[in-house]
Amino acid sequence: MAASVTDRFLRYVVIDTQSNASSPTQPSTEKQKNLGRLLVEELLEIGISDAHLDEHGYVHATIPANTPKNNVPVICFCAHMDTAPDFSGTNVKPQIVRSYQGGDIRLPGDPNQVIRVADHPVLNDLIGHDIVTSDGTTLLGADDKAGIAEIVAAAEFLTKNPDIKHGTIRILFTTDEEIGRGVDKVDLKKLGADFGYTMDGETAGTIEDETFSADAVEIAIKGVAIHPGFAYGKMENAIRIAGAIIDRLPKDMAPETTKGREGFIHPTGVSGVMEKANLSFIIRDFTEDGLKHKEALLENITKEVMKNYPGSTYTFTVKEQYRNMKVVLDRHPEIVEYAIEAIRRAGMEPVRGSIRGGTDGSRLSFMGLPCPNIFAGGHAFHSPLEFVSSQDMEKAVKTIVELTKLWEERA
């Protein structure tokens, strides 16, 4: 399975599928469909006859049940095709470090890009593995083409081994997950699944049933504009107002100063001229109370700053993005329990974790499809230092297979 899943992964990462948050379309970039079309071809080739690409760029496919039991839940395995806008995904040149023997990995396309053991201690657990990286000039795309490769490899294994009994399995490959729109157009009735698993995590053996809750905040400032030669006592520069708000943000409540279960306030964009300025933020916390506290703190900072600019005004707009899926998953504990057992059967010690971020599963869970997140094996996502182990991808394939067996056995 390792050769199969790695070969597939290498085919997928060279296709540029970067999403674009400024685009209003779904998918946000047409090039995501290039991977979608290839995936449909491959799924048809392995005998999944209903594989197709829909108008939104989603890939749908079904592995029919082969069990005499009629009460096996329909499960969905999901991964996303797009790569993050954070770093270039154009002209990816994957490299393989075969039988990694330890030490830092210097990437050949840019000698300044080094995957250091000090920064990525997981490398100590990957001695002897075949490690796939980019050449250092682009991201790799393991997030989440590793998950896609694993699902397709598992689908091929199941279709070629009909003695493995399982219920109906749905496959869903989404677009635009990285820009928060991955499941905007998902039709759950068409999908017809009882629950799902995203293959979009990191370290082998990890099952994640908790995510951040997330909101976006937009602050629009209207200042007082006047010719700078006549500005004394009159001008209220919207750019300076925006800068004062940013300057007052708590230093211990930023992504770079928080970890574990700590949330943050993160400015993601600023634009403006003297007359008006706009600030964009993302707010993250594991609890609803924590989220609301941070939003109130940000608005209070804004109000305090605005007191110094009596002629200026502002608007403060909060937009819900996603919520902590644990609220939903705790109502269906067997979904995570079976994943833990499948990971154990695949030869690993399961680790239950929380995601400092979100997945398609976050929103799917609240849409009515409970959906925890299983490891895909990648590391250093959204950066040129991204890497994944072939052997860990193989373990993910085995985990998928064991999960399908478990649900059939216990039905």
N, C-alpha and C positions, 0 to 999 in steps of 0.2 A: 504493500500500500504506500510505502514512503516514496517510491519512485513515481507512482501514479499521481499522488497528490502534489508532489514537488513539480513534476512535469506540467501539470495543469496550472499550478501557481505561476510558474515561469512564463507560460503563455499569456496569462491574464495581466500580469503587472506591466507588460510592455504596451498595453493599450491605455492611452491617456483618458481618464474618466473624471478628471477634477470637476467638482461642482462649483457653482458661482452664485453667491448669495444675492448679488445685485440683479440677477435675471429673474423676471416674473414667471417664467414658464416652468412646466413640470414635464420632463426633467429640466433642470436649469441649464444644462448643456446637452446638445444633441449627441456629442461624442460618447456619452454614457451608454447610448443605445448600441454602439459598436461592440462593446463587451456583451451586452444583452443578447445581441444576435448570435454571437459566437456561443454563448452558453446554451441558447435554444438548440443550436446545431448539435452540440455535444450531448445534451440531454436526449435528443431524438436518436442520436447514434447509439446510445446505451439502452434504448428500448422504452423510453418514457414518452409515450405517443402524444400526450396532450400538451407538451411543452410549448409555450408561446410567449411572445413579447406583446404587452398591451400598449394602449395609446399613451400611457404615462411613463413608459420605459420599464415597467416592472416585468420581471420574468416569473411566470407561474408554471408549475409542473406538479404532477401527482404520481406517486408510486402506489398502485392499488394494493389493497389488503390481500394477503395470501393465507389468512388464518380462517379456520372454520368458526371461530368465535365471532359473534356479532355485536359484542359490547366493548370492543377495544376503542378507546378514544382516538380521534383523528388528531395527529400531532403535526405541527409545522416547524420546519427548520428555516431560519431566516438569516440573511447576511446582506450587506449593502455593497453596491458596485462603485459608488463614487469615492474619490480620495479627497483629502482636505485641501481647502484653498490656502492653507498656511504655508505650503512650500510646493515648489514645482513638481508636477507629475508627468511632465512632457519628456519623452525620449529616455525613459527609465532603462538603465543597463544593469540588470541583476548580476550579482557575483556570488559564487559559492565557495565558502571556505570549507573544504572537505576535511572531515575528521579533525575538527578544531582541537588544538592542543594547549589552549590557554593563552593568556596575554592579550594586550590591546590589539584591535583590528584597525589598521590604517586603510582607508578607502582609496582606491587607485585613481579615481577621477579628480579628487581634490585632497592633496596630502594634509591639508589642515583639518580634515574631517577624520576623527579617530573615535572609534567605539571603545571607550576605556572601561576596564574592569572596575576601576574605582567608582565610576558613575553607574555601571550596570553590573552589580555583583551577581546577577542571575547567570552571567557567563560562566561562573565557577561550577554551575550545575550542568553546563552544556559541553563539558569535555568529551571529545569523541563524536560529537554531533556534526552534521553538515549544516552550516549556518549560511543562510541567504541574506545578502545585503544589497543595497544599491551601490553605485560607484562613488557616491558622495556628492553628486551634483543635483540629485533629485531625491524625493522621498522614495521608498520602496513600494508601498501600497499594500503591505501586509494587513493594514487596516482599510478594508476588510476583505481583500482578495484571498487572504489565507482562509478565512471563514467560507468563502465561496468554493474554493478548491476542495476544502474538506467535505462540504455538503455534497458536491458533485461526485467526489471519490467514494463517499459512503453510499450514494445512490447507485453507482456502478457496482459496488460490492454486493449490495442487497439484490439487485436485479440479476446478478450472475450466480447468486447463492439462494435459490428459492426454498431451500430446506430451512432457512432462517425465517421463522414465522413472525409476522408483524401485522399491525393494523394499517389503515390508510395513512400515508405520509404526504403532506403537502410541502412543496418547496416554494419559497418566496425570496426573490432577490430584488431589493429596493434601490431607488435612486435618491440622491440628495439628502442622505442621512447626516452628512457632515455639516450641512447648513440648517439642520433642524426641521427639514420638510420630508423626511424619509417615508412617512406613512400617511401623508396628507390625503392621498388618493386611494389608499388601500380599501378595497371592498371586502369586508369581513364575511358577508354573506356568500360572495363568490369563493372566498378562501375556504370557508367551510371547516375550519379547524376548531377543536375544543380548547387547545392551548398551544403554546409555541416555545421555542428556544432560539435566541439569537446566538450565533457563533461569532462573537465580536469581542472576546476578552483577551487577556494577556497571558500570564504565566500558566504553564501546563498544570492541570489539576484544580484550577480555580472555578468555582461556581459563584456567581454574584446575583444576589436577590434584592439588592438595595442600590438605589442611585441617589444622586442629588435631586432635590426639587429645584426648579429653575424658572426664573422670570427674566425678562428684559426690561430695561428702563430707558426711556428717551427723555432728555431734558432739553427743551427749546427755550433759548434766552433771547429776548428782544431788548437791545440796549438803546442808548440815545446817541444818534450820530450827528456830527457837526464837523465843519471844516476844522482841521487840527490847529490852524492859525488863530481860530476864535473859540477854542475849546475850553478855556479856563473856567472851571466851575460849572461846566455844562455837559461835556462829553461823558458818557458812560459806555465804555468800550466792552462790547459783548465778549470779545476774545479774552480780555482780562478777567471778566466775571467767570468765564468757563475755567480759566487757569486757577482762579482762587478756589473754586469748588474742588478741582482735582487735588490741589495742594493740601486741602483739609481732610482728605480721605484717610482713615486710620491705617497706619503703616502695617499693623499686625493683622489686617483683615484683607490681605491681597493674596492672589494665587501663589505668589513666590514666597510668602511668609506663613502659609497655612498647610496643614497636612491632615491625614487621618479623617476624622469626622468634623473637622473645622470648615466652616463655610467662608465665603469671601464676597467682596464687592470689587468688580473688575471693569475699569473703563476700557472699552473696545474701539471707540472711535471719537474723534473730535474734529469739527469743521466750523468755519465761521469767518465773518468779516466784522468790521467795527459795529455795524448795526445789529447783527444777529449771529447767534452761534448755536450749534447743536452738540450735545454730548450723548454718547451711547454707552450703556453699561449692561453687563450680565451679573445677576445676583444668584448665588448658589448656597444652599444649605440642605442638610438632611431632614430637617423638620420644617413644617409650615410656620411655626412660631418663629424659628430662626430666620426664615426668609422674610417674614413681615417685619421683624425687628431691624434687619439690615436695610430694608426699603424705607422704613421710617427714619432710620439714622441718616440715610442719604438725603431724604427730603428735608430733614432738619438742618443739615449742613447747607443745603441750597438756600433755605429760608434765611439762615444766619448771614450768609454771604450777600443775599439780595438786600438785606437791611442797609448795607453800605451804598446801595445804588437805588435811591428812592424813585427815580424816573424810569427804571427798567422793570420788565415783567418776565415771567417764565411760565411754562407749562411742564408738568411732571406726569408722564404717561407710563403705566406699568402694563406689560403684556405677558400673560402666562405662556410658558414654553412647555414644560413637562413637570410631572410630579414623581415622587419617590415610589417606585413600583412595589416596594415592600408592603405597602398598605393593601394592595390587591393580592400579592403572593401569599401573605400570611393566612388568607382565607382558603388557600389550596396547598397545604404543606407538602402533599405527596409529589407535587411537580418538582420541587427542589430536592426532596428526599430521594426520588428516583434518579435524579441527575447525580447526586452524591454517590449512590450505589453504582451507577454506570461508570463513573470516574474510577471508583475502586476496582471494578471488574476489568477496566482497561489498564490496570497495573499501576495506578498512582494513589497517593494519599490525598484525599479531597481537602481543599481549603475553601472555606466559605468567606466571601469578601464583599466589600461595598465599593461602588464605582464613584470616583470623584468626577462625575460627568453623567451622561445619559446614553441610552441606546434606543434603537427603534422599539425595543421591548418595553421601554418606559411608557411610551404613549400607547403601544398596542395593549398593554395591561389595562390601562384606563378606558380603552375603546371596547374592551370585552374579551380580549385574548391574553390571559395571564402568560407572561413571557420572561423568564429569567435569562441570564446571560452566561454562556459557557465559554471557557478559554478557546482562543484560536492559535495561541502560541507566539504572537508577535510582541515586539518591545520597541520603545522609543518612537511611538507613533507620531505622525505629523512632522517628522524631521528627516534630514538626510542620514541620520544615524540609525534609522529603523532597521530591524533585523528579525529573522524568524528561523527556528530550527526545523529542518525536515522531519526529524524524529518526533518533535512535539506536534507537528501537523498530523503525523501518522497516529499519534495518541488521540488527537481530536476526532479523527475518522473512526477509530475504535470506540470512542465514547458515544458517538452518534449511533453506531451499530448496536452497542449494548443497551442504549436507551430504548431503541425500537423493540428489542427483545424483551426488556423488562416490562414495558407497558402491555405487551401481548401476554406475557407469562402471568401477570397479576390481574388481568381482566376477569 
